[in-house]
Every structure is written in C-alpha cells, then in structure tokens.
Amino acid sequence: MTTPIASTPITGTAGGVSNDTSRLKSKENLGAAGERFEAIFTGMMLKSMRSAKLADGLFDNKAGEQFRDMFDGKLAESMAQTTPLGIGKAMTEFLAKSGGTP
C-alpha cells in the first residue's frame, strides 16, 4: 500500500532550495557565500558581455569557446577575491542582519 502524498511531510527544502539557515550563523560561511555569489554574478556578467559580440572572429570554434568559458570562470573567481564589485558584500551584510549573526 502506498502512502498518500498529502500525509508525507516535506522537510529541509522549499522548491529545491534548503531552508536550513544554521549555516548563516558563522561569519566565515557568510563571507564564503558572499564571495561565491560575487564570482557567479561576475561570471554571468562576463558571459553576457561575450554573447554580445560585434562581429564573428576569424578563428572562432567550439574548442576556443570552451577554453574561453573556462578562462572566464577563473577570471570571475579571481575578480571576486581580489577586486570585488561589492554585491557579495551587500548580500553578506543583508544576510547577517536578517540571520542574526553577531
């Protein structure tokens, strides 16, 4: 016999995202999350900039695109660590206020 779906409790996720906020209690975790968010945001920005190319390159091919995407990913991580835009810091400060981090 199967259990009805309505009586099965769903815990830990909300739409595929965890609602466990215990990780927000640590400043190190918040800082790492802010830095990672900054890297993801910067990577998306670089990808958007690359997709708005003005002309076709002479040597464009799939291999070149793959290596360029890998380079952009590392560049985004490096930019988030050395010269952040500030969006990660703003997110970290917001989460620290809302999560009650000392």
N, C-alpha and C positions, 0 to 999 in steps of 0.2 A: 504494500500500500504506500502511496506517495503522500508526502506532507504538503498541505495546501501552501501556496506561496504567501498568502496574507499572514499566516501564523509564523513564518520564518523571519526572525529578526535580522536586520542588516546592520552590522556594526563595523565601524572603522573607516567606511568610505562614504562619500557623497558624490555620486556621479563619477566615480573612478578616482576621486581625489581624497586622500586621507584627511579625517577631521582630528587626528591626533595632534594636539598643539603642545605636547610636552617638550618637543624639541625646541620650541620658541623660548624656553626658559634660559637657555645658555647664550651668552653674548658671542661665543665662538661660532655656534651654529648659525646665529643670525648674520654674523659677518660673512661666513662662508656662503650662505644663501644669497646675501646681497651681491657678493662678488660674482657668483654663478649667474644670477639674474642679469647682472650688468653684461657679462660675457655673452649670454644668449641674446640679449637685446642688441648689442653691438654686432653680433653675427648676423642677425636678421637685417640690420641696417646695411651692412656690407653686401649681403645677398641682394637686397633690393636695389642698391646702387649699381651692382654688377648687371642686374637684369635690365637696367635702363640704358643699355649700350647704344651709342650713337651710330655705329657702323659695324659691319662684320669685319673681324680680324682676318688677316691673311692666313694665319696658321691655326685657326680655331678647330678643335676636335674634342671628342669626348674625354680623352685622356688628359688633355690640358685643362678642361673644365673640372675634372675630378681633383687634380692637383691644386688648382686654384681654390676650389672649395675647401680642401684640407688646409691650405695656407690661410685662407680667410678665417677658419675656425681657430687656428693657433694665434692669429693676429688679434682676433676678438678676445681670447683669453688673456693675452699679453696686455692688451689695452685696458682690460678690466682691472688687472693687477697694478699696472704702472701709472696709467693716466685715465682714471675713471671719469665717466661723463657726469656722475652724481645721481643717476636714477637708482642704482643699487643702494646707495647710502640713504636716499629718501625712503626707499622701501623698508630698509632695515630699521630706520628710526620710527616709521609708522608702525611696523610690527612690534617693536619694543614697547611703544606706548600702549598699543592695544592688547599685547600679551602680558603686560605687567612685569617686564624684565627690569631688574634693578639697574 
